[in-house]
Amino acid sequence: MLNVIADTDPNGIWHFGDLGSFLTNSPNKFQGGIASTLSPRNLRQNLFGVYLQDDWRWKPNLTLNLACATK
């Protein structure tokens, strides 16, 4: 389980149109909040995973290996 407290956009969000504008530090859009309006946000995430495997012998010289994984 991930349990984090983070401020919303503490450094703002910078948008660059292409690699050249990024390398020359020329953003085409900036989104930022006023420092006093930033409030902590609680982020929580749970991850569950399942893995199944089975071998099925169809013929004496043919075996199928079945596997399934999900997250």
mmCIF file of the N, C-alpha and C atoms, coordinates in Angstrom:
data_MODEL
# 
_entry.id   MODEL 
# 
loop_
_atom_site.group_PDB 
_atom_site.id 
_atom_site.type_symbol 
_atom_site.label_atom_id 
_atom_site.label_alt_id 
_atom_site.label_comp_id 
_atom_site.label_asym_id 
_atom_site.label_entity_id 
_atom_site.label_seq_id 
_atom_site.pdbx_PDB_ins_code 
_atom_site.Cartn_x 
_atom_site.Cartn_y 
_atom_site.Cartn_z 
_atom_site.occupancy 
_atom_site.B_iso_or_equiv 
_atom_site.pdbx_formal_charge 
_atom_site.auth_seq_id 
_atom_site.auth_comp_id 
_atom_site.auth_asym_id 
_atom_site.auth_atom_id 
_atom_site.pdbx_PDB_model_num 
ATOM 1   N N  . MET A 1 1  ? 0.845  -1.169  0.000   1.00 0.00 ? 1  MET A N  1 
ATOM 2   C CA . MET A 1 1  ? 0.000  0.000   0.000   1.00 0.00 ? 1  MET A CA 1 
ATOM 3   C C  . MET A 1 1  ? 0.893  1.235   0.000   1.00 0.00 ? 1  MET A C  1 
ATOM 4   N N  . LEU A 1 2  ? 0.528  2.180   -0.821  1.00 0.00 ? 2  LEU A N  1 
ATOM 5   C CA . LEU A 1 2  ? 1.229  3.459   -0.900  1.00 0.00 ? 2  LEU A CA 1 
ATOM 6   C C  . LEU A 1 2  ? 0.384  4.501   -0.193  1.00 0.00 ? 2  LEU A C  1 
ATOM 7   N N  . ASN A 1 3  ? 0.959  5.211   0.757   1.00 0.00 ? 3  ASN A N  1 
ATOM 8   C CA . ASN A 1 3  ? 0.232  6.230   1.502   1.00 0.00 ? 3  ASN A CA 1 
ATOM 9   C C  . ASN A 1 3  ? 1.140  7.453   1.592   1.00 0.00 ? 3  ASN A C  1 
ATOM 10  N N  . VAL A 1 4  ? 0.821  8.515   0.835   1.00 0.00 ? 4  VAL A N  1 
ATOM 11  C CA . VAL A 1 4  ? 1.704  9.666   0.720   1.00 0.00 ? 4  VAL A CA 1 
ATOM 12  C C  . VAL A 1 4  ? 0.910  10.942  0.966   1.00 0.00 ? 4  VAL A C  1 
ATOM 13  N N  . ILE A 1 5  ? 1.564  11.936  1.520   1.00 0.00 ? 5  ILE A N  1 
ATOM 14  C CA . ILE A 1 5  ? 0.996  13.275  1.609   1.00 0.00 ? 5  ILE A CA 1 
ATOM 15  C C  . ILE A 1 5  ? 1.853  14.169  0.715   1.00 0.00 ? 5  ILE A C  1 
ATOM 16  N N  . ALA A 1 6  ? 1.220  14.862  -0.228  1.00 0.00 ? 6  ALA A N  1 
ATOM 17  C CA . ALA A 1 6  ? 1.955  15.694  -1.174  1.00 0.00 ? 6  ALA A CA 1 
ATOM 18  C C  . ALA A 1 6  ? 1.240  17.017  -1.373  1.00 0.00 ? 6  ALA A C  1 
ATOM 19  N N  . ASP A 1 7  ? 2.000  18.069  -1.614  1.00 0.00 ? 7  ASP A N  1 
ATOM 20  C CA . ASP A 1 7  ? 1.422  19.358  -1.969  1.00 0.00 ? 7  ASP A CA 1 
ATOM 21  C C  . ASP A 1 7  ? 1.012  19.338  -3.431  1.00 0.00 ? 7  ASP A C  1 
ATOM 22  N N  . THR A 1 8  ? -0.009 20.076  -3.763  1.00 0.00 ? 8  THR A N  1 
ATOM 23  C CA . THR A 1 8  ? -0.460 20.126  -5.148  1.00 0.00 ? 8  THR A CA 1 
ATOM 24  C C  . THR A 1 8  ? 0.374  21.141  -5.914  1.00 0.00 ? 8  THR A C  1 
ATOM 25  N N  . ASP A 1 9  ? 1.042  20.696  -6.935  1.00 0.00 ? 9  ASP A N  1 
ATOM 26  C CA . ASP A 1 9  ? 1.826  21.550  -7.837  1.00 0.00 ? 9  ASP A CA 1 
ATOM 27  C C  . ASP A 1 9  ? 2.734  22.537  -7.106  1.00 0.00 ? 9  ASP A C  1 
ATOM 28  N N  . PRO A 1 10 ? 3.631  22.083  -6.244  1.00 0.00 ? 10 PRO A N  1 
ATOM 29  C CA . PRO A 1 10 ? 4.467  23.041  -5.512  1.00 0.00 ? 10 PRO A CA 1 
ATOM 30  C C  . PRO A 1 10 ? 5.390  23.841  -6.429  1.00 0.00 ? 10 PRO A C  1 
ATOM 31  N N  . ASN A 1 11 ? 5.776  23.302  -7.578  1.00 0.00 ? 11 ASN A N  1 
ATOM 32  C CA . ASN A 1 11 ? 6.657  24.020  -8.506  1.00 0.00 ? 11 ASN A CA 1 
ATOM 33  C C  . ASN A 1 11 ? 5.939  24.431  -9.779  1.00 0.00 ? 11 ASN A C  1 
ATOM 34  N N  . GLY A 1 12 ? 4.663  24.222  -9.843  1.00 0.00 ? 12 GLY A N  1 
ATOM 35  C CA . GLY A 1 12 ? 3.913  24.553  -11.044 1.00 0.00 ? 12 GLY A CA 1 
ATOM 36  C C  . GLY A 1 12 ? 4.041  23.469  -12.098 1.00 0.00 ? 12 GLY A C  1 
ATOM 37  N N  . ILE A 1 13 ? 3.313  23.634  -13.193 1.00 0.00 ? 13 ILE A N  1 
ATOM 38  C CA . ILE A 1 13 ? 3.367  22.703  -14.314 1.00 0.00 ? 13 ILE A CA 1 
ATOM 39  C C  . ILE A 1 13 ? 3.852  23.482  -15.530 1.00 0.00 ? 13 ILE A C  1 
ATOM 40  N N  . TRP A 1 14 ? 4.928  23.038  -16.110 1.00 0.00 ? 14 TRP A N  1 
ATOM 41  C CA . TRP A 1 14 ? 5.536  23.701  -17.268 1.00 0.00 ? 14 TRP A CA 1 
ATOM 42  C C  . TRP A 1 14 ? 5.216  22.900  -18.521 1.00 0.00 ? 14 TRP A C  1 
ATOM 43  N N  . HIS A 1 15 ? 4.784  23.574  -19.582 1.00 0.00 ? 15 HIS A N  1 
ATOM 44  C CA . HIS A 1 15 ? 4.469  22.923  -20.853 1.00 0.00 ? 15 HIS A CA 1 
ATOM 45  C C  . HIS A 1 15 ? 5.414  23.461  -21.932 1.00 0.00 ? 15 HIS A C  1 
ATOM 46  N N  . PHE A 1 16 ? 6.080  22.555  -22.618 1.00 0.00 ? 16 PHE A N  1 
ATOM 47  C CA . PHE A 1 16 ? 6.984  22.919  -23.707 1.00 0.00 ? 16 PHE A CA 1 
ATOM 48  C C  . PHE A 1 16 ? 6.437  22.347  -25.004 1.00 0.00 ? 16 PHE A C  1 
ATOM 49  N N  . GLY A 1 17 ? 6.511  23.129  -26.079 1.00 0.00 ? 17 GLY A N  1 
ATOM 50  C CA . GLY A 1 17 ? 5.972  22.705  -27.354 1.00 0.00 ? 17 GLY A CA 1 
ATOM 51  C C  . GLY A 1 17 ? 6.807  21.642  -28.039 1.00 0.00 ? 17 GLY A C  1 
ATOM 52  N N  . ASP A 1 18 ? 8.130  21.715  -27.866 1.00 0.00 ? 18 ASP A N  1 
ATOM 53  C CA . ASP A 1 18 ? 9.009  20.752  -28.519 1.00 0.00 ? 18 ASP A CA 1 
ATOM 54  C C  . ASP A 1 18 ? 10.320 20.677  -27.752 1.00 0.00 ? 18 ASP A C  1 
ATOM 55  N N  . LEU A 1 19 ? 11.215 19.832  -28.218 1.00 0.00 ? 19 LEU A N  1 
ATOM 56  C CA . LEU A 1 19 ? 12.495 19.631  -27.534 1.00 0.00 ? 19 LEU A CA 1 
ATOM 57  C C  . LEU A 1 19 ? 13.341 20.900  -27.550 1.00 0.00 ? 19 LEU A C  1 
ATOM 58  N N  . GLY A 1 20 ? 13.296 21.635  -28.648 1.00 0.00 ? 20 GLY A N  1 
ATOM 59  C CA . GLY A 1 20 ? 14.073 22.879  -28.744 1.00 0.00 ? 20 GLY A CA 1 
ATOM 60  C C  . GLY A 1 20 ? 13.646 23.900  -27.708 1.00 0.00 ? 20 GLY A C  1 
ATOM 61  N N  . SER A 1 21 ? 12.351 24.058  -27.499 1.00 0.00 ? 21 SER A N  1 
ATOM 62  C CA . SER A 1 21 ? 11.887 25.020  -26.494 1.00 0.00 ? 21 SER A CA 1 
ATOM 63  C C  . SER A 1 21 ? 12.225 24.538  -25.081 1.00 0.00 ? 21 SER A C  1 
ATOM 64  N N  . PHE A 1 22 ? 12.257 23.229  -24.872 1.00 0.00 ? 22 PHE A N  1 
ATOM 65  C CA . PHE A 1 22 ? 12.669 22.710  -23.576 1.00 0.00 ? 22 PHE A CA 1 
ATOM 66  C C  . PHE A 1 22 ? 14.147 22.993  -23.318 1.00 0.00 ? 22 PHE A C  1 
ATOM 67  N N  . LEU A 1 23 ? 14.982 22.762  -24.329 1.00 0.00 ? 23 LEU A N  1 
ATOM 68  C CA . LEU A 1 23 ? 16.421 22.967  -24.155 1.00 0.00 ? 23 LEU A CA 1 
ATOM 69  C C  . LEU A 1 23 ? 16.789 24.437  -23.998 1.00 0.00 ? 23 LEU A C  1 
ATOM 70  N N  . THR A 1 24 ? 15.974 25.336  -24.553 1.00 0.00 ? 24 THR A N  1 
ATOM 71  C CA . THR A 1 24 ? 16.250 26.775  -24.405 1.00 0.00 ? 24 THR A CA 1 
ATOM 72  C C  . THR A 1 24 ? 15.423 27.397  -23.291 1.00 0.00 ? 24 THR A C  1 
ATOM 73  N N  . ASN A 1 25 ? 14.736 26.577  -22.537 1.00 0.00 ? 25 ASN A N  1 
ATOM 74  C CA . ASN A 1 25 ? 13.933 27.026  -21.401 1.00 0.00 ? 25 ASN A CA 1 
ATOM 75  C C  . ASN A 1 25 ? 12.912 28.079  -21.822 1.00 0.00 ? 25 ASN A C  1 
ATOM 76  N N  . SER A 1 26 ? 12.122 27.747  -22.852 1.00 0.00 ? 26 SER A N  1 
ATOM 77  C CA . SER A 1 26 ? 11.080 28.648  -23.346 1.00 0.00 ? 26 SER A CA 1 
ATOM 78  C C  . SER A 1 26 ? 9.731  27.931  -23.320 1.00 0.00 ? 26 SER A C  1 
ATOM 79  N N  . PRO A 1 27 ? 9.090  27.874  -22.160 1.00 0.00 ? 27 PRO A N  1 
ATOM 80  C CA . PRO A 1 27 ? 7.797  27.185  -22.106 1.00 0.00 ? 27 PRO A CA 1 
ATOM 81  C C  . PRO A 1 27 ? 6.730  27.978  -22.839 1.00 0.00 ? 27 PRO A C  1 
ATOM 82  N N  . ASN A 1 28 ? 5.763  27.277  -23.412 1.00 0.00 ? 28 ASN A N  1 
ATOM 83  C CA . ASN A 1 28 ? 4.664  27.973  -24.064 1.00 0.00 ? 28 ASN A CA 1 
ATOM 84  C C  . ASN A 1 28 ? 3.457  28.098  -23.138 1.00 0.00 ? 28 ASN A C  1 
ATOM 85  N N  . LYS A 1 29 ? 3.499  27.426  -21.971 1.00 0.00 ? 29 LYS A N  1 
ATOM 86  C CA . LYS A 1 29 ? 2.412  27.521  -21.008 1.00 0.00 ? 29 LYS A CA 1 
ATOM 87  C C  . LYS A 1 29 ? 2.930  27.163  -19.621 1.00 0.00 ? 29 LYS A C  1 
ATOM 88  N N  . PHE A 1 30 ? 2.452  27.868  -18.619 1.00 0.00 ? 30 PHE A N  1 
ATOM 89  C CA . PHE A 1 30 ? 2.808  27.580  -17.233 1.00 0.00 ? 30 PHE A CA 1 
ATOM 90  C C  . PHE A 1 30 ? 1.545  27.626  -16.394 1.00 0.00 ? 30 PHE A C  1 
ATOM 91  N N  . GLN A 1 31 ? 1.372  26.624  -15.545 1.00 0.00 ? 31 GLN A N  1 
ATOM 92  C CA . GLN A 1 31 ? 0.257  26.603  -14.606 1.00 0.00 ? 31 GLN A CA 1 
ATOM 93  C C  . GLN A 1 31 ? 0.824  26.529  -13.202 1.00 0.00 ? 31 GLN A C  1 
ATOM 94  N N  . GLY A 1 32 ? 0.429  27.419  -12.365 1.00 0.00 ? 32 GLY A N  1 
ATOM 95  C CA . GLY A 1 32 ? 0.916  27.405  -10.994 1.00 0.00 ? 32 GLY A CA 1 
ATOM 96  C C  . GLY A 1 32 ? -0.100 28.021  -10.066 1.00 0.00 ? 32 GLY A C  1 
ATOM 97  N N  . GLY A 1 33 ? -0.039 27.641  -8.819  1.00 0.00 ? 33 GLY A N  1 
ATOM 98  C CA . GLY A 1 33 ? -0.946 28.195  -7.831  1.00 0.00 ? 33 GLY A CA 1 
ATOM 99  C C  . GLY A 1 33 ? -0.225 29.177  -6.941  1.00 0.00 ? 33 GLY A C  1 
ATOM 100 N N  . ILE A 1 34 ? -0.982 29.953  -6.231  1.00 0.00 ? 34 ILE A N  1 
ATOM 101 C CA . ILE A 1 34 ? -0.406 30.872  -5.251  1.00 0.00 ? 34 ILE A CA 1 
ATOM 102 C C  . ILE A 1 34 ? 0.041  30.032  -4.063  1.00 0.00 ? 34 ILE A C  1 
ATOM 103 N N  . ALA A 1 35 ? 1.237  30.310  -3.563  1.00 0.00 ? 35 ALA A N  1 
ATOM 104 C CA . ALA A 1 35 ? 1.827  29.451  -2.527  1.00 0.00 ? 35 ALA A CA 1 
ATOM 105 C C  . ALA A 1 35 ? 0.909  29.283  -1.323  1.00 0.00 ? 35 ALA A C  1 
ATOM 106 N N  . SER A 1 36 ? 0.185  30.310  -0.937  1.00 0.00 ? 36 SER A N  1 
ATOM 107 C CA . SER A 1 36 ? -0.660 30.191  0.252   1.00 0.00 ? 36 SER A CA 1 
ATOM 108 C C  . SER A 1 36 ? -1.908 29.347  -0.005  1.00 0.00 ? 36 SER A C  1 
ATOM 109 N N  . THR A 1 37 ? -2.244 29.096  -1.284  1.00 0.00 ? 37 THR A N  1 
ATOM 110 C CA . THR A 1 37 ? -3.429 28.290  -1.583  1.00 0.00 ? 37 THR A CA 1 
ATOM 111 C C  . THR A 1 37 ? -3.098 26.812  -1.729  1.00 0.00 ? 37 THR A C  1 
ATOM 112 N N  . LEU A 1 38 ? -1.816 26.453  -1.701  1.00 0.00 ? 38 LEU A N  1 
ATOM 113 C CA . LEU A 1 38 ? -1.443 25.048  -1.827  1.00 0.00 ? 38 LEU A CA 1 
ATOM 114 C C  . LEU A 1 38 ? -1.804 24.320  -0.540  1.00 0.00 ? 38 LEU A C  1 
ATOM 115 N N  . SER A 1 39 ? -2.464 23.218  -0.689  1.00 0.00 ? 39 SER A N  1 
ATOM 116 C CA . SER A 1 39 ? -2.845 22.442  0.488   1.00 0.00 ? 39 SER A CA 1 
ATOM 117 C C  . SER A 1 39 ? -2.389 21.006  0.290   1.00 0.00 ? 39 SER A C  1 
ATOM 118 N N  . PRO A 1 40 ? -2.030 20.341  1.384   1.00 0.00 ? 40 PRO A N  1 
ATOM 119 C CA . PRO A 1 40 ? -1.583 18.943  1.233   1.00 0.00 ? 40 PRO A CA 1 
ATOM 120 C C  . PRO A 1 40 ? -2.723 18.048  0.785   1.00 0.00 ? 40 PRO A C  1 
ATOM 121 N N  . ARG A 1 41 ? -2.379 17.089  -0.030  1.00 0.00 ? 41 ARG A N  1 
ATOM 122 C CA . ARG A 1 41 ? -3.337 16.097  -0.516  1.00 0.00 ? 41 ARG A CA 1 
ATOM 123 C C  . ARG A 1 41 ? -2.882 14.725  -0.044  1.00 0.00 ? 41 ARG A C  1 
ATOM 124 N N  . ASN A 1 42 ? -3.805 13.941  0.436   1.00 0.00 ? 42 ASN A N  1 
ATOM 125 C CA . ASN A 1 42 ? -3.496 12.580  0.855   1.00 0.00 ? 42 ASN A CA 1 
ATOM 126 C C  . ASN A 1 42 ? -3.723 11.643  -0.317  1.00 0.00 ? 42 ASN A C  1 
ATOM 127 N N  . LEU A 1 43 ? -2.704 10.909  -0.698  1.00 0.00 ? 43 LEU A N  1 
ATOM 128 C CA . LEU A 1 43 ? -2.791 9.965   -1.798  1.00 0.00 ? 43 LEU A CA 1 
ATOM 129 C C  . LEU A 1 43 ? -2.653 8.560   -1.241  1.00 0.00 ? 43 LEU A C  1 
ATOM 130 N N  . ARG A 1 44 ? -3.573 7.677   -1.597  1.00 0.00 ? 44 ARG A N  1 
ATOM 131 C CA . ARG A 1 44 ? -3.514 6.298   -1.131  1.00 0.00 ? 44 ARG A CA 1 
ATOM 132 C C  . ARG A 1 44 ? -3.785 5.382   -2.311  1.00 0.00 ? 44 ARG A C  1 
ATOM 133 N N  . GLN A 1 45 ? -3.009 4.312   -2.416  1.00 0.00 ? 45 GLN A N  1 
ATOM 134 C CA . GLN A 1 45 ? -3.150 3.373   -3.526  1.00 0.00 ? 45 GLN A CA 1 
ATOM 135 C C  . GLN A 1 45 ? -2.916 1.960   -3.028  1.00 0.00 ? 45 GLN A C  1 
ATOM 136 N N  . ASN A 1 46 ? -3.771 1.050   -3.452  1.00 0.00 ? 46 ASN A N  1 
ATOM 137 C CA . ASN A 1 46 ? -3.618 -0.373  -3.155  1.00 0.00 ? 46 ASN A CA 1 
ATOM 138 C C  . ASN A 1 46 ? -3.442 -1.120  -4.469  1.00 0.00 ? 46 ASN A C  1 
ATOM 139 N N  . LEU A 1 47 ? -2.483 -2.012  -4.525  1.00 0.00 ? 47 LEU A N  1 
ATOM 140 C CA . LEU A 1 47 ? -2.256 -2.838  -5.705  1.00 0.00 ? 47 LEU A CA 1 
ATOM 141 C C  . LEU A 1 47 ? -2.408 -4.308  -5.324  1.00 0.00 ? 47 LEU A C  1 
ATOM 142 N N  . PHE A 1 48 ? -3.140 -5.025  -6.131  1.00 0.00 ? 48 PHE A N  1 
ATOM 143 C CA . PHE A 1 48 ? -3.306 -6.451  -5.924  1.00 0.00 ? 48 PHE A CA 1 
ATOM 144 C C  . PHE A 1 48 ? -2.920 -7.170  -7.204  1.00 0.00 ? 48 PHE A C  1 
ATOM 145 N N  . GLY A 1 49 ? -2.317 -8.318  -7.089  1.00 0.00 ? 49 GLY A N  1 
ATOM 146 C CA . GLY A 1 49 ? -1.922 -9.080  -8.265  1.00 0.00 ? 49 GLY A CA 1 
ATOM 147 C C  . GLY A 1 49 ? -2.259 -10.554 -8.108  1.00 0.00 ? 49 GLY A C  1 
ATOM 148 N N  . VAL A 1 50 ? -2.482 -11.194 -9.247  1.00 0.00 ? 50 VAL A N  1 
ATOM 149 C CA . VAL A 1 50 ? -2.806 -12.622 -9.265  1.00 0.00 ? 50 VAL A CA 1 
ATOM 150 C C  . VAL A 1 50 ? -1.972 -13.278 -10.359 1.00 0.00 ? 50 VAL A C  1 
ATOM 151 N N  . TYR A 1 51 ? -1.450 -14.462 -10.077 1.00 0.00 ? 51 TYR A N  1 
ATOM 152 C CA . TYR A 1 51 ? -0.708 -15.231 -11.070 1.00 0.00 ? 51 TYR A CA 1 
ATOM 153 C C  . TYR A 1 51 ? -1.232 -16.659 -11.041 1.00 0.00 ? 51 TYR A C  1 
ATOM 154 N N  . LEU A 1 52 ? -1.654 -17.155 -12.192 1.00 0.00 ? 52 LEU A N  1 
ATOM 155 C CA . LEU A 1 52 ? -2.150 -18.528 -12.308 1.00 0.00 ? 52 LEU A CA 1 
ATOM 156 C C  . LEU A 1 52 ? -1.324 -19.272 -13.348 1.00 0.00 ? 52 LEU A C  1 
ATOM 157 N N  . GLN A 1 53 ? -1.051 -20.536 -13.082 1.00 0.00 ? 53 GLN A N  1 
ATOM 158 C CA . GLN A 1 53 ? -0.292 -21.351 -14.030 1.00 0.00 ? 53 GLN A CA 1 
ATOM 159 C C  . GLN A 1 53 ? -0.832 -22.777 -13.994 1.00 0.00 ? 53 GLN A C  1 
ATOM 160 N N  . ASP A 1 54 ? -0.887 -23.391 -15.172 1.00 0.00 ? 54 ASP A N  1 
ATOM 161 C CA . ASP A 1 54 ? -1.364 -24.772 -15.265 1.00 0.00 ? 54 ASP A CA 1 
ATOM 162 C C  . ASP A 1 54 ? -0.676 -25.438 -16.451 1.00 0.00 ? 54 ASP A C  1 
ATOM 163 N N  . ASP A 1 55 ? -0.369 -26.710 -16.332 1.00 0.00 ? 55 ASP A N  1 
ATOM 164 C CA . ASP A 1 55 ? 0.177  -27.507 -17.429 1.00 0.00 ? 55 ASP A CA 1 
ATOM 165 C C  . ASP A 1 55 ? -0.888 -28.506 -17.850 1.00 0.00 ? 55 ASP A C  1 
ATOM 166 N N  . TRP A 1 56 ? -1.166 -28.551 -19.136 1.00 0.00 ? 56 TRP A N  1 
ATOM 167 C CA . TRP A 1 56 ? -2.198 -29.449 -19.654 1.00 0.00 ? 56 TRP A CA 1 
ATOM 168 C C  . TRP A 1 56 ? -1.576 -30.337 -20.708 1.00 0.00 ? 56 TRP A C  1 
ATOM 169 N N  . ARG A 1 57 ? -1.532 -31.642 -20.445 1.00 0.00 ? 57 ARG A N  1 
ATOM 170 C CA . ARG A 1 57 ? -0.953 -32.594 -21.388 1.00 0.00 ? 57 ARG A CA 1 
ATOM 171 C C  . ARG A 1 57 ? -2.041 -33.035 -22.352 1.00 0.00 ? 57 ARG A C  1 
ATOM 172 N N  . TRP A 1 58 ? -1.897 -32.590 -23.602 1.00 0.00 ? 58 TRP A N  1 
ATOM 173 C CA . TRP A 1 58 ? -2.901 -32.876 -24.603 1.00 0.00 ? 58 TRP A CA 1 
ATOM 174 C C  . TRP A 1 58 ? -2.624 -34.217 -25.270 1.00 0.00 ? 58 TRP A C  1 
ATOM 175 N N  . LYS A 1 59 ? -1.374 -34.447 -25.595 1.00 0.00 ? 59 LYS A N  1 
ATOM 176 C CA . LYS A 1 59 ? -0.926 -35.717 -26.170 1.00 0.00 ? 59 LYS A CA 1 
ATOM 177 C C  . LYS A 1 59 ? 0.355  -36.121 -25.433 1.00 0.00 ? 59 LYS A C  1 
ATOM 178 N N  . PRO A 1 60 ? 0.823  -37.341 -25.599 1.00 0.00 ? 60 PRO A N  1 
ATOM 179 C CA . PRO A 1 60 ? 2.048  -37.750 -24.903 1.00 0.00 ? 60 PRO A CA 1 
ATOM 180 C C  . PRO A 1 60 ? 3.261  -36.881 -25.256 1.00 0.00 ? 60 PRO A C  1 
ATOM 181 N N  . ASN A 1 61 ? 3.289  -36.323 -26.461 1.00 0.00 ? 61 ASN A N  1 
ATOM 182 C CA . ASN A 1 61 ? 4.437  -35.502 -26.844 1.00 0.00 ? 61 ASN A CA 1 
ATOM 183 C C  . ASN A 1 61 ? 4.075  -34.010 -26.964 1.00 0.00 ? 61 ASN A C  1 
ATOM 184 N N  . LEU A 1 62 ? 2.904  -33.594 -26.429 1.00 0.00 ? 62 LEU A N  1 
ATOM 185 C CA . LEU A 1 62 ? 2.488  -32.192 -26.508 1.00 0.00 ? 62 LEU A CA 1 
ATOM 186 C C  . LEU A 1 62 ? 1.871  -31.767 -25.180 1.00 0.00 ? 62 LEU A C  1 
ATOM 187 N N  . THR A 1 63 ? 2.535  -30.806 -24.537 1.00 0.00 ? 63 THR A N  1 
ATOM 188 C CA . THR A 1 63 ? 2.041  -30.249 -23.279 1.00 0.00 ? 63 THR A CA 1 
ATOM 189 C C  . THR A 1 63 ? 1.866  -28.749 -23.453 1.00 0.00 ? 63 THR A C  1 
ATOM 190 N N  . LEU A 1 64 ? 0.725  -28.247 -23.030 1.00 0.00 ? 64 LEU A N  1 
ATOM 191 C CA . LEU A 1 64 ? 0.469  -26.808 -23.083 1.00 0.00 ? 64 LEU A CA 1 
ATOM 192 C C  . LEU A 1 64 ? 0.721  -26.219 -21.706 1.00 0.00 ? 64 LEU A C  1 
ATOM 193 N N  . ASN A 1 65 ? 1.514  -25.169 -21.661 1.00 0.00 ? 65 ASN A N  1 
ATOM 194 C CA . ASN A 1 65 ? 1.772  -24.444 -20.421 1.00 0.00 ? 65 ASN A CA 1 
ATOM 195 C C  . ASN A 1 65 ? 0.948  -23.160 -20.469 1.00 0.00 ? 65 ASN A C  1 
ATOM 196 N N  . LEU A 1 66 ? -0.001 -23.047 -19.584 1.00 0.00 ? 66 LEU A N  1 
ATOM 197 C CA . LEU A 1 66 ? -0.896 -21.885 -19.546 1.00 0.00 ? 66 LEU A CA 1 
ATOM 198 C C  . LEU A 1 66 ? -0.531 -21.030 -18.354 1.00 0.00 ? 66 LEU A C  1 
ATOM 199 N N  . ALA A 1 67 ? -0.396 -19.727 -18.591 1.00 0.00 ? 67 ALA A N  1 
ATOM 200 C CA . ALA A 1 67 ? -0.076 -18.814 -17.496 1.00 0.00 ? 67 ALA A CA 1 
ATOM 201 C C  . ALA A 1 67 ? -0.836 -17.511 -17.732 1.00 0.00 ? 67 ALA A C  1 
ATOM 202 N N  . CYS A 1 68 ? -1.260 -16.912 -16.638 1.00 0.00 ? 68 CYS A N  1 
ATOM 203 C CA . CYS A 1 68 ? -1.985 -15.653 -16.692 1.00 0.00 ? 68 CYS A CA 1 
ATOM 204 C C  . CYS A 1 68 ? -1.561 -14.815 -15.495 1.00 0.00 ? 68 CYS A C  1 
ATOM 205 N N  . ALA A 1 69 ? -1.210 -13.576 -15.738 1.00 0.00 ? 69 ALA A N  1 
ATOM 206 C CA . ALA A 1 69 ? -0.841 -12.664 -14.659 1.00 0.00 ? 69 ALA A CA 1 
ATOM 207 C C  . ALA A 1 69 ? -1.646 -11.381 -14.815 1.00 0.00 ? 69 ALA A C  1 
ATOM 208 N N  . THR A 1 70 ? -2.080 -10.842 -13.711 1.00 0.00 ? 70 THR A N  1 
ATOM 209 C CA . THR A 1 70 ? -2.814 -9.585  -13.730 1.00 0.00 ? 70 THR A CA 1 
ATOM 210 C C  . THR A 1 70 ? -2.386 -8.759  -12.534 1.00 0.00 ? 70 THR A C  1 
ATOM 211 N N  . LYS A 1 71 ? -2.503 -7.460  -12.696 1.00 0.00 ? 71 LYS A N  1 
ATOM 212 C CA . LYS A 1 71 ? -2.094 -6.571  -11.618 1.00 0.00 ? 71 LYS A CA 1 
ATOM 213 C C  . LYS A 1 71 ? -3.159 -5.539  -11.393 1.00 0.00 ? 71 LYS A C  1 
# 
